[in-house]
Amino acid sequence: MADSVRKKVVAFLEQVEDVSAFFEKDIYRDSEVLLIATSPQVCHELEKTGLPYRQIEDYSDRYEIITLGMNNFRTLESLCHEVDDLLRSRYFDVKKYGLRLTLDNIYPLKILYDALSIRIAILSNVIAREKPETIVTCVRKAPRESCNPQSLPFSYHESIYDILLGIPKLRGDITHERIGIGEPGEDTAISGAPGSILFAHLKEHVRHSACVTAILYCTRVAGIAGTLCLIPRILINHIHGRKKLFCMGYAYNWENILPELYREGYSVYHYHFGDTAPGDTSEEFFTPELEPIIRKYCTIGAIDFSEQFAERCKSFIRTSVACAMTHTGRLDSILEKLSPQAMICGTKPYFIDHLAAHVAHRKQIPVVSWQHGSHGMNYAPLMLFVETMDSNAHLFFGEGVQEVYAKDIERLAFATETIPVGSQELESLFATQTAGRREYDVLYVTTNYMENHLYIFSPSVLQDNDFWRTQKTILDAVGRLGLKTAFKLHPGRYYDHHLSEYVESKSYSCVTIIKNERSYTALLADADIVVIDFPSTTLLQALARGKTVFVLLRHLKFNTHAINLLKKCAYCSEDPAELAEMIARYCTGKPLDQQPDSKNTEFLEHYGIHKMDGRVAERAISALAAVIGGEIRTQ
């Protein structure tokens, strides 16, 4: 009889400390408790304790998530246009500077919109299936990191489910109880890249000297000996040259051809924004008139999440205005004094990147961007807004990429000429293929988790716990065979301690975990085969190196044409267990159904190294000259 009146409690556990915090309370011992793990580290912690639990992925259909996320592109596009039109009509400064306060923030806003709408759908499924009387979340006494023009919507320490349970129509009559967790200090569980901090400080010291910056970048590309020969040319170009280029943001493909640019008489001036922390603005740009627009687009059925969206969106708008007020005049003055022939850049994910392009356009300076990372193997609409938008010309890696986005560039009326030229980095890797015995049998490269920022950028979804299962499957395959393996983690800042704990718990002494100690491209030279669970740029780099490659196509889907080309040069599977079996059979000399040829370059040519003729730099410089010379239209 007692069991029939037990209260049903669902607890969302998002971080490792949530597990101990929940049980330390000891107030739910007489309740029917269901633990839901929302992250790999919580799954790992609960597995160690032997406690039963469910994963958040048990309450979602991956294809429904993909459909929702892909549909959100058009929804968010419409929202941005309406908000920007209103702000332009009301505020002189917004119109004067040519600001698009939301469309130019579409990268973080897409992440925000998806993170909220997708989790609402999942949370609704949990409530409908489990019918809990109480939902418990854990919250940290850490202030939310403020949104700035180069940040993501949520901090690591926030509980997104706690935020969403603040929506009355979603929560209904369910009691929401919160367990407070002490304010965290520096979280050593979230590891980043210390080397990048050192490099940032170095760049800060030399950024005022264009010559020194050029010499440093050329040294990275051409080596010390090659750069020593270039120094006279660098000095002459900066002192007497008129072919000046303004380089904005992270533009690694342009930086990789700096020696060729200087040989052609160009001088390159890098602009670093430095501290872009928000300041106060004299006006509140997020006005009441925007509320019905936001509400119109931020409603799923009866659930209105406009308040949660508006809170973060408001911060992006406010800080973007502050950023514009700080940097527009500075950029205008620099470009007036420098008088460059063009602005060159890579990707433009943040407001501040588009701001620079707006200033350049007002001064009739063309903007030439170059593809950042892999594209074209699948359709990723966000690329249109963070790469091609606001560029007079955009350089693609291959014709396969150009073909995928041609119709949408026309639909969006972007005055952008697209030109396939290839990737200088990939071409350099292709030219340095070497034979011989390697340090590692296997190089297994993975990517970071989505954490609070689950969003859809292509017809695929990367769900953290599902991805964790994949990682364990592959680690088990190489670990049980004793294959000497370099397990290369993404160098970004995210929680990854459970990975090393898992390897240690399984006694996989043959597996070495590498995060920031060595780069992926450096490791490529020291491995016989490469295993890729999320085939992004890492796939193109491995193929360029001529490696035997095993590719999982579950977490990042490719189009049919790309898959057909890829199967000619790499082992492919959509199932982690099948891929693990293929790796085991290959490494033990057993026959496989697939017989790819690592020397086949059709995939690489279509999506990475256009024409495979060793002339990427030549094509890029020719395209740049055509834009500067007016042969390619400007905006």
C-alpha positions in Angstrom: 0.0 0.0 0.0 2.9 2.4 0.8 4.3 2.0 -2.7 1.1 3.2 -4.2 1.4 6.7 -2.6 5.1 7.1 -3.2 6.0 10.4 -4.9 7.6 10.1 -8.3 10.7 12.3 -8.5 12.7 12.9 -11.7 16.2 14.3 -11.1 18.2 15.9 -13.9 21.9 15.3 -13.2 24.1 17.5 -15.5 27.5 17.5 -13.9 29.6 15.1 -11.8 29.0 17.0 -8.5 25.2 16.8 -9.1 25.3 13.1 -8.3 26.7 13.5 -4.8 24.7 16.7 -4.1 21.5 14.9 -4.9 22.1 11.9 -2.5 23.6 14.1 0.2 20.2 15.7 0.6 18.7 12.4 1.5 15.2 13.8 1.3 13.9 11.5 -1.5 14.5 8.1 0.2 10.7 7.5 0.4 10.1 8.6 -3.2 10.2 6.7 -6.5 13.3 8.3 -8.0 14.4 8.4 -11.6 17.8 9.7 -12.3 18.4 11.2 -15.8 22.0 11.7 -16.9 22.3 14.5 -19.3 26.1 14.3 -19.8 28.8 11.7 -20.4 30.6 12.5 -17.1 27.4 11.9 -15.1 26.8 8.6 -17.0 30.4 7.6 -16.1 29.9 8.6 -12.5 26.7 6.7 -12.1 28.1 3.6 -13.8 30.9 3.6 -11.2 28.4 3.6 -8.4 26.2 1.0 -10.0 23.1 3.2 -9.7 20.3 2.7 -12.2 19.6 5.7 -14.5 18.4 6.7 -17.8 20.0 8.9 -20.4 18.4 12.0 -21.7 18.7 10.6 -25.3 16.1 8.0 -24.2 13.5 10.7 -24.5 14.3 12.0 -28.0 14.2 10.9 -31.6 17.3 12.0 -33.4 15.4 12.5 -36.6 12.8 14.7 -35.0 15.6 16.8 -33.4 17.3 17.2 -36.8 14.0 18.2 -38.5 13.3 20.8 -35.7 16.9 22.2 -35.9 16.9 22.5 -39.7 13.4 24.2 -39.7 14.8 26.6 -37.1 17.1 28.1 -39.8 14.2 29.7 -41.7 12.4 30.7 -38.5 15.4 32.4 -37.0 16.2 34.1 -40.4 12.7 35.6 -40.4 13.0 36.7 -36.8 16.3 38.4 -37.4 15.0 40.3 -40.4 12.0 41.6 -38.5 14.0 42.7 -35.4 16.7 44.3 -37.5 14.1 46.2 -39.7 12.5 47.6 -36.5 15.8 48.6 -35.0 16.9 50.3 -38.2 13.7 52.3 -38.4 13.9 53.5 -34.8 17.6 54.2 -34.2 19.8 56.5 -36.3 23.0 55.0 -35.1 21.9 51.5 -36.1 21.0 52.7 -39.6 24.1 54.9 -39.8 26.5 52.1 -39.0 24.6 49.6 -41.2 24.2 47.4 -38.2 22.2 44.2 -38.2 22.1 43.5 -34.5 20.6 40.1 -34.8 21.5 38.7 -38.3 25.1 39.5 -37.6 24.8 37.5 -34.4 23.0 34.6 -36.1 25.7 32.1 -35.1 25.3 32.4 -31.3 21.5 33.1 -31.8 21.1 29.8 -33.7 22.8 28.0 -30.9 20.6 29.8 -28.4 17.3 29.1 -30.3 18.2 25.5 -30.9 19.4 24.9 -27.4 16.1 26.2 -26.0 13.6 24.7 -28.5 15.2 21.3 -28.7 15.5 20.9 -25.0 11.9 22.0 -24.6 10.9 19.2 -26.9 13.0 16.7 -24.9 11.8 17.9 -21.6 8.2 17.7 -22.8 8.8 14.1 -23.7 10.2 13.4 -20.2 7.2 14.9 -18.6 4.7 13.2 -20.8 6.2 9.7 -20.4 7.3 9.8 -16.8 4.5 12.0 -15.3 6.6 13.1 -12.3 5.2 15.0 -9.4 8.5 16.6 -8.7 11.5 17.5 -10.9 14.8 18.2 -9.3 17.6 20.2 -10.8 21.0 21.3 -9.4 22.1 24.9 -9.6 25.4 26.6 -9.0 25.9 29.8 -7.1 28.1 31.1 -9.9 27.1 34.2 -11.8 26.2 33.6 -15.4 29.0 34.7 -17.7 27.8 37.8 -19.6 27.3 37.5 -23.3 29.8 39.4 -25.3 30.2 39.6 -29.1 32.5 36.6 -29.1 30.8 34.2 -26.7 28.2 31.4 -26.5 24.8 31.9 -24.9 25.3 29.7 -21.8 28.2 29.1 -19.5 29.3 25.6 -18.5 28.0 26.1 -14.9 24.4 26.8 -15.9 21.7 24.2 -15.8 19.6 24.5 -19.0 16.9 22.3 -17.6 16.6 24.5 -14.5 16.2 27.5 -16.9 13.5 25.8 -18.9 11.5 24.7 -15.9 10.9 28.4 -15.2 8.4 28.3 -18.1 5.0 27.8 -16.4 3.2 26.1 -19.3 6.0 23.6 -19.6 6.2 22.8 -15.9 2.5 22.7 -15.4 1.5 21.4 -11.9 4.9 19.7 -11.4 6.8 20.8 -8.3 10.3 22.1 -9.3 12.8 21.7 -6.5 16.4 23.0 -6.8 19.5 21.8 -5.0 22.1 24.5 -4.6 25.7 23.6 -5.1 28.5 25.8 -3.8 30.1 28.4 -5.9 32.8 26.7 -8.0 36.3 27.9 -8.0 38.6 27.3 -11.0 37.2 24.1 -12.5 40.2 21.9 -13.2 37.9 19.4 -14.8 37.3 21.7 -17.7 40.5 21.6 -19.6 41.6 24.0 -22.4 44.6 24.9 -24.4 47.4 26.6 -22.3 49.5 26.9 -25.4 46.9 29.1 -27.0 47.0 31.5 -24.0 50.7 31.9 -24.4 50.4 32.5 -28.1 47.7 35.0 -27.5 50.0 37.0 -25.1 52.8 36.8 -27.7 50.5 38.1 -30.4 49.3 41.0 -28.1 52.9 42.1 -27.7 53.8 42.1 -31.4 50.4 43.0 -32.9 51.3 46.7 -33.3 54.2 45.7 -35.7 52.9 44.5 -39.0 56.4 43.4 -40.1 57.0 41.4 -37.0 53.6 39.8 -37.2 54.2 38.9 -40.9 57.7 37.4 -40.0 56.2 35.3 -37.3 53.4 33.9 -39.5 55.8 33.3 -42.4 58.1 31.4 -40.0 55.3 29.1 -39.0 54.6 28.4 -42.7 58.0 28.5 -44.4 60.3 27.8 -41.5 63.2 29.9 -40.3 65.4 29.4 -43.4 62.5 30.2 -45.8 61.5 33.3 -43.8 65.1 34.7 -43.7 65.0 34.9 -47.5 61.7 36.7 -47.3 62.6 39.3 -44.7 63.9 41.8 -47.3 60.7 41.5 -49.3 58.6 41.9 -46.2 60.4 45.1 -45.3 60.3 46.5 -48.8 56.6 45.8 -49.2 55.7 47.4 -45.9 57.9 50.5 -46.5 57.3 51.2 -50.2 54.5 48.8 -51.3 51.0 49.9 -52.2 49.4 46.5 -52.4 48.1 46.5 -48.9 45.7 43.9 -47.4 43.7 44.3 -44.2 43.5 40.8 -42.5 40.6 40.4 -40.1 40.1 37.6 -37.5 41.3 34.0 -37.8 42.2 33.5 -41.5 44.4 30.4 -41.5 44.3 29.8 -45.2 45.4 33.3 -46.0 48.1 33.1 -43.4 49.3 29.8 -45.0 50.0 31.7 -48.3 51.6 34.8 -46.7 55.0 34.0 -48.2 53.4 33.9 -51.7 51.5 37.1 -51.0 54.7 38.9 -50.1 56.5 37.5 -53.1 53.6 39.0 -55.2 54.2 42.4 -53.7 51.4 42.5 -51.1 51.8 43.5 -47.4 49.3 42.2 -44.9 48.1 44.1 -41.8 46.4 42.1 -39.1 43.8 43.7 -36.9 43.2 42.3 -33.4 40.2 43.5 -31.5 41.8 42.7 -28.1 39.3 43.1 -25.3 35.8 43.2 -26.6 34.1 43.0 -23.3 30.8 44.9 -23.4 30.3 48.4 -22.1 27.2 50.4 -21.4 25.2 52.0 -24.1 23.4 55.3 -23.9 20.2 53.7 -25.2 18.3 50.5 -24.4 18.0 49.0 -27.9 15.8 46.0 -26.8 12.5 47.9 -26.6 9.0 46.7 -25.8 8.1 46.7 -29.5 10.4 43.8 -30.0 8.5 41.6 -27.5 5.6 40.5 -29.8 8.1 39.7 -32.6 10.1 37.5 -30.3 7.0 35.9 -29.0 5.7 35.1 -32.5 8.8 33.1 -33.3 9.5 31.7 -29.8 6.4 29.6 -29.2 6.1 25.9 -29.6 2.5 24.9 -29.3 1.3 26.4 -26.0 4.9 26.8 -24.7 6.3 30.4 -24.9 10.0 30.6 -24.4 10.3 34.2 -25.6 11.4 35.4 -22.2 14.3 32.9 -22.0 15.4 33.7 -25.6 15.0 37.5 -25.1 17.1 37.6 -22.0 20.2 36.2 -23.9 19.3 38.0 -27.2 19.1 41.3 -25.3 22.6 40.8 -24.0 23.9 40.1 -27.4 22.2 43.2 -28.9 23.4 45.5 -26.1 27.0 44.4 -26.2 27.0 44.4 -30.0 26.0 48.1 -29.9 28.7 48.8 -27.4 31.2 46.9 -29.5 30.1 48.9 -32.6 30.5 52.2 -30.7 34.0 51.2 -29.6 35.3 49.7 -32.9 33.5 51.4 -35.8 35.4 54.7 -35.5 38.7 52.8 -34.8 38.3 50.6 -37.9 37.2 53.5 -40.0 40.3 55.5 -39.0 42.6 52.5 -39.6 41.2 51.8 -43.0 41.3 55.5 -43.9 45.0 55.7 -43.0 46.0 52.3 -44.4 43.9 52.5 -47.6 44.1 48.7 -48.3 43.1 47.2 -51.6 41.0 44.5 -49.9 40.0 43.0 -46.6 40.8 39.3 -46.3 39.3 37.0 -43.8 38.2 33.4 -43.0 35.0 32.7 -41.2 32.8 35.5 -39.7 31.0 33.8 -36.9 30.5 36.8 -34.6 29.0 40.3 -34.8 32.4 41.9 -34.6 33.6 40.1 -37.8 30.6 41.4 -39.8 31.1 44.9 -38.3 34.6 45.0 -39.9 33.1 44.0 -43.2 30.4 46.7 -43.0 33.0 49.3 -42.4 35.1 48.0 -45.3 32.1 48.1 -47.6 31.3 51.7 -46.7 34.8 52.7 -47.7 34.5 50.7 -51.0 37.0 48.2 -49.9 36.1 44.6 -51.2 36.0 41.7 -48.7 37.4 38.4 -49.8 36.9 35.4 -47.5 38.2 31.9 -47.6 36.4 28.7 -46.5 37.1 27.7 -42.9 37.1 23.9 -42.4 35.2 21.2 -44.2 31.9 21.9 -46.0 29.9 20.5 -48.9 29.8 16.9 -47.9 26.6 17.8 -46.2 24.4 20.9 -46.3 25.1 23.3 -43.4 23.0 26.5 -43.9 24.8 28.4 -41.1 27.9 28.4 -43.3 26.1 30.9 -45.6 25.8 33.4 -42.8 29.2 33.0 -41.2 31.3 32.8 -44.3 29.7 34.0 -47.6 27.5 36.8 -46.1 29.2 40.2 -46.4 31.9 39.0 -48.7 32.4 40.2 -52.2 34.1 37.0 -53.1 34.4 33.7 -51.1 37.0 31.1 -51.9 35.8 27.5 -51.6 37.9 24.4 -51.2 36.4 22.6 -54.2 33.6 22.5 -56.7 31.6 20.1 -54.5 31.3 22.8 -51.9 30.3 25.5 -54.4 27.6 23.3 -55.9 25.9 22.6 -52.5 25.4 26.3 -51.6 24.9 28.0 -55.0 21.1 28.0 -54.9 20.9 29.4 -51.3 23.4 32.2 -52.0 21.1 33.2 -54.9 18.0 32.9 -52.7 19.5 35.1 -50.0 20.6 37.7 -52.5 24.2 37.7 -51.3 26.3 39.7 -53.8 29.0 37.1 -53.3 31.1 35.6 -56.1 32.1 32.0 -55.2 35.4 30.6 -56.5 36.8 27.1 -56.0 40.6 27.4 -55.3 41.4 24.6 -52.8 43.0 24.7 -49.4 46.6 25.6 -48.9 46.9 23.6 -45.7 45.5 20.5 -47.3 47.8 20.9 -50.3 50.8 21.2 -48.0 49.8 18.0 -46.2 49.3 16.2 -49.5 52.8 17.2 -50.6 54.4 15.8 -47.4 53.2 12.2 -47.5 55.9 9.9 -46.1 56.2 6.1 -45.8 57.8 4.0 -43.0 56.9 2.6 -39.6 55.0 4.9 -37.3 55.0 5.6 -33.6 51.3 4.6 -33.2 49.3 1.8 -34.8 46.2 4.0 -34.6 45.4 7.7 -34.3 41.8 8.0 -33.0 40.6 11.6 -33.3 37.4 12.8 -31.6 35.7 16.1 -31.1 34.2 18.1 -28.2 30.8 17.6 -26.6 27.9 20.0 -27.2 27.1 20.4 -23.5 24.6 23.2 -23.0 24.8 24.2 -26.7 23.0 21.4 -28.5 22.3 22.8 -31.9 21.8 21.6 -35.5 24.1 23.0 -38.2 23.5 20.3 -40.8 21.1 17.3 -41.2 22.9 15.6 -38.3 22.9 15.7 -34.5 25.7 15.2 -32.0 24.2 14.0 -28.7 26.8 13.8 -26.0 25.8 10.5 -24.4 25.4 8.8 -27.7 28.8 10.2 -28.7 30.2 8.9 -25.4 28.9 5.4 -26.3 30.7 5.6 -29.6 34.0 6.7 -27.9 33.8 3.7 -25.6 33.1 1.3 -28.4 36.2 2.4 -30.4 38.4 2.6 -27.3 37.4 -1.0 -26.4 38.2 -2.1 -30.0 41.8 -0.8 -29.9 42.3 -1.4 -26.2 41.4 -5.1 -26.3 43.7 -5.7 -29.2 46.6 -3.8 -27.5 47.0 -1.5 -30.4 49.3 1.4 -29.6 46.8 4.3 -30.0 47.0 8.1 -29.8 43.5 9.2 -28.6 43.5 12.9 -29.8 40.9 15.0 -28.0 39.6 18.3 -29.3 41.8 21.2 -27.8 38.8 23.2 -26.8 37.5 23.9 -23.3 35.2 21.1 -22.1 34.9 18.4 -19.5 36.9 15.3 -20.4 38.2 13.7 -17.2 35.9 10.7 -17.6 37.7 9.7 -20.8 41.0 9.2 -19.0 39.2 7.5 -16.1 37.6 5.1 -18.5 40.9 4.2 -20.2 42.6 3.7 -16.8 39.7 1.6 -15.4 39.9 -0.7 -18.4 43.7 -1.0 -18.1 44.2 0.1 -21.7 47.9 1.0 -21.2 48.3 1.0 -25.0 46.1 4.1 -25.3 47.7 7.6 -24.8 45.3 10.5 -24.4 46.6 13.7 -26.1 44.8 17.0 -25.9 47.1 20.0 -26.3 50.5 18.3 -26.1 50.6 17.7 -29.9 48.5 18.9 -32.8 46.4 16.5 -34.8 48.3 17.3 -38.0 51.6 16.6 -36.3 50.2 13.2 -35.1 49.1 12.3 -38.6 52.8 11.7 -39.5 53.2 9.2 -36.7 50.2 6.8 -37.2 49.5 4.0 -39.5 45.8 4.3 -39.6 43.3 7.0 -38.6 39.9 6.5 -37.0 37.5 9.5 -37.1 34.2 9.5 -35.2 33.2 13.0 -36.4 34.4 13.6 -39.9 35.0 17.3 -40.2 38.2 18.9 -41.4 40.1 16.0 -39.7 38.9 13.8 -42.5 40.2 16.0 -45.2 43.5 16.3 -43.4 43.9 12.5 -43.0 43.1 11.9 -46.6 45.5 14.6 -47.7 48.2 12.7 -45.8 47.4 9.6 -47.7 46.4 7.6 -44.6 44.3 4.5 -44.2 41.1 6.0 -42.7 38.1 4.6 -40.9 35.2 6.9 -40.8 32.0 6.8 -38.7 29.1 8.5 -40.5 26.6 8.5 -37.6 27.2 11.8 -35.8 27.9 13.8 -39.0 25.9 12.7 -42.0 27.1 13.1 -45.6 25.1 13.4 -48.7 24.9 10.4 -51.0 27.4 11.7 -53.6 29.9 12.5 -50.9 29.5 9.0 -49.4 30.0 7.3 -52.7 33.2 9.3 -53.3 34.4 8.7 -49.7 34.0 4.9 -50.0 36.5 4.9 -52.8 39.3 6.0 -50.4 38.2 5.2 -46.8 36.4 2.5 -44.8 33.0 3.8 -43.8 30.1 2.8 -41.5 27.2 4.4 -39.8 27.3 1.9 -36.9 30.1 2.3 -34.2 30.1 -1.5 -33.5 30.5 -2.3 -37.2 33.3 0.2 -37.6 35.1 -1.2 -34.5 34.8 -4.7 -36.0 36.3 -3.4 -39.3 39.2 -1.8 -37.4 39.8 -5.1 -35.6 39.7 -7.1 -38.8 42.0 -4.8 -40.6 44.6 -4.7 -37.8 44.6 -8.5 -37.5 44.9 -9.1 -41.2 41.4 -10.5 -41.8 39.5 -9.8 -45.0 37.0 -6.9 -45.3 34.1 -6.4 -47.7 35.2 -2.8 -48.4 38.4 -2.3 -50.4 39.1 1.5 -50.5 42.2 2.9 -52.2 43.9 5.5 -50.0 45.5 6.9 -53.2 42.1 7.7 -54.7 41.8 11.6 -54.6 38.3 12.1 -56.0 36.8 13.0 -52.7 39.7 15.2 -51.7 39.6 17.0 -55.0 35.9 17.6 -54.9 35.8 19.0 -51.3 39.3 19.9 -50.3 42.1 20.5 -52.9 40.6 21.8 -56.1 42.3 20.3 -59.2 45.2 18.7 -57.2 47.7 20.6 -59.2 49.8 22.3 -56.5 48.5 25.7 -57.5 46.1 26.7 -54.6 48.1 29.8 -53.7 48.3 30.9 -57.3 44.5 30.5 -57.7 43.7 32.4 -54.5 46.0 35.3 -55.4 44.6 35.4 -58.9 41.0 35.6 -57.5 42.1 38.3 -55.0 43.6 40.3 -57.9 40.4 39.9 -59.9 38.3 41.3 -57.1 40.7 44.2 -56.5 40.9 44.9 -60.3 37.1 45.0 -60.5 36.8 41.9 -62.7 34.5 40.5 -59.9 31.6 42.7 -58.9 31.7 44.4 -55.5 28.9 45.3 -53.2 
